[in-house]
Amino acid sequence: MANAKLTIATALLLSVFASAAFPQQSSDRSMDVAPTPLPEQCGQAEGTSAGHTMPGMANMDMSGMDEAHKANMAAMMKMHPAMMQGMMAKDPDVAFACGMIAHHQGAIDMAEVELKYGDNDEAKKMAQTIIDAQTKEIGEFKQWLETNAK
C-alpha cells in the first residue's frame, strides 16, 4: 500500500511539473475549481494569504482523462490552495489546524470520487471509513479553532 501511495504521489508531481513545463492547448480545462472554504479563523489569521496554486495545474490538459480522474484532479485543485492558505497563519497551531481541515476535506472529496466511480468493495469501504473519520476530525479542528484561535 505504501508503494502504491508513493507511486501515485510521484506520478502526480511529475504530471504537475510536466504540465508546467509543457502546457497543452486544449478546450477541456475544467480545473477552475474554487478552493476548499476554511473557517473564518483561518482566513482572518494574521499572515494568511489566498491565491496559492500548484504550478501548472491550472493549465493541465484533462481531455484524455475519464470522469473519475477529472473528479480526483478537481478535488486536488480545491484542496491545495486552501492548504497553502491555512498553513500561512502566523500561529503554528492555527496553521496546523487550518491546513489539516483543507487536507482532510480533500481526502473526503477523493473518497467520494471512489464511492461514485470505484468498483472494488474493499476500496469503497476504505473510502467510507475516510469520510467518517475525517469528517469527525474536521469538526474537532473547527471546534479547537473556535476555542483557541486568536
C-alpha positions in Angstrom: 0.0 0.0 0.0 2.9 2.4 0.8 4.5 1.7 -2.6 1.2 2.4 -4.3 0.8 5.8 -2.5 4.4 6.7 -3.3 3.8 5.8 -7.0 0.6 7.9 -7.2 2.3 10.8 -5.4 5.3 10.7 -7.8 3.1 10.4 -10.8 1.0 13.4 -9.7 4.1 15.5 -9.0 5.6 14.6 -12.4 2.4 15.4 -14.2 2.1 18.7 -12.5 5.7 19.7 -13.3 5.5 18.4 -16.8 2.3 20.3 -17.5 4.0 23.5 -16.2 7.0 22.9 -18.4 5.0 21.8 -21.5 1.5 23.3 -21.3 -1.0 21.6 -23.5 -3.5 23.5 -25.6 -7.0 22.1 -25.0 -10.5 23.3 -24.6 -11.1 20.8 -21.8 -9.5 22.6 -18.9 -12.1 22.3 -16.2 -9.6 22.9 -13.4 -11.1 26.3 -12.5 -12.3 25.0 -9.1 -12.8 27.2 -6.1 -10.6 26.3 -3.1 -12.0 24.5 -0.2 -13.6 27.0 2.1 -11.9 27.4 5.5 -13.3 28.6 8.8 -13.2 32.3 9.5 -10.3 31.9 11.9 -8.1 30.6 9.0 -8.9 33.4 6.6 -8.6 36.1 9.2 -5.5 34.8 10.9 -2.6 37.2 10.7 -0.2 36.2 8.0 -2.6 34.4 5.7 -2.8 34.9 2.0 -5.2 33.4 -0.6 -4.4 32.6 -4.2 -1.7 29.9 -3.8 -1.8 27.3 -6.6 0.3 24.3 -7.6 2.4 25.2 -10.6 1.0 24.0 -13.9 -2.2 22.5 -12.6 -4.4 25.4 -13.9 -3.1 24.6 -17.4 -3.4 20.9 -17.1 -4.9 19.2 -20.2 -7.6 16.9 -19.0 -9.0 16.0 -22.4 -7.7 12.4 -22.2 -9.0 11.8 -18.6 -12.1 9.9 -17.8 -14.7 11.4 -15.4 -13.2 9.7 -12.3 -9.8 11.2 -12.9 -11.2 14.6 -13.6 -13.1 14.4 -10.4 -10.0 13.5 -8.4 -8.0 16.3 -10.0 -10.8 18.7 -9.2 -10.6 17.6 -5.6 -6.8 18.2 -5.6 -7.3 21.6 -7.0 -9.8 22.6 -4.3 -7.5 21.2 -1.6 -4.1 22.6 -2.4 -4.8 26.4 -2.4 -6.8 26.1 0.8 -4.0 24.1 2.5 -1.4 26.7 1.5 -3.6 29.5 2.7 -4.2 27.7 6.0 -0.6 26.9 6.6 0.3 30.6 6.2 -1.3 31.5 9.6 1.3 33.1 11.8 0.4 31.0 14.8 1.7 27.5 14.1 -1.1 25.8 15.9 -3.7 27.7 13.9 -1.7 26.9 10.7 -1.7 23.2 11.5 -5.5 23.1 12.2 -6.4 25.2 9.1 -4.1 23.2 6.8 -5.4 19.9 8.2 -9.0 21.0 7.6 -8.3 21.5 4.0 -6.2 18.3 3.8 -9.0 16.3 5.4 -11.6 17.8 3.1 -9.5 16.9 0.1 -9.3 13.3 1.4 -13.1 13.3 1.8 -13.6 14.7 -1.7 -11.3 12.0 -3.2 -13.1 9.3 -1.1 -16.4 10.4 -2.5 -15.0 10.0 -6.0 -14.1 6.4 -5.1 -17.6 5.8 -3.9 -19.1 7.2 -7.1 -16.7 5.6 -9.6 -15.0 2.7 -7.9 -15.8 -0.9 -8.4 -13.9 -2.6 -5.6 -15.9 -3.2 -2.4 -12.8 -3.1 -0.2 -11.7 0.2 -1.7 -15.2 1.6 -1.2 -15.2 0.5 2.4 -11.9 2.3 3.0 -13.3 5.4 1.3 -16.3 5.4 3.6 -14.0 5.0 6.6 -12.0 8.0 5.5 -15.2 10.1 5.1 -16.5 9.1 8.5 -13.2 9.6 10.4 -12.1 12.8 8.6 -15.5 14.5 8.8 -15.3 14.0 12.6 -11.7 15.3 12.7 -12.7 18.4 10.7 -15.4 19.1 13.3 -12.8 18.7 16.1 -10.4 21.1 14.3 -13.1 23.7 13.8 -14.1 23.4 17.5 -10.5 23.8 18.5 -10.2 26.9 16.3 -13.3 28.5 17.9 -11.9 28.0 21.3 -8.2 28.7 20.7 -7.6 30.8 17.6 -6.6 34.3 18.5 
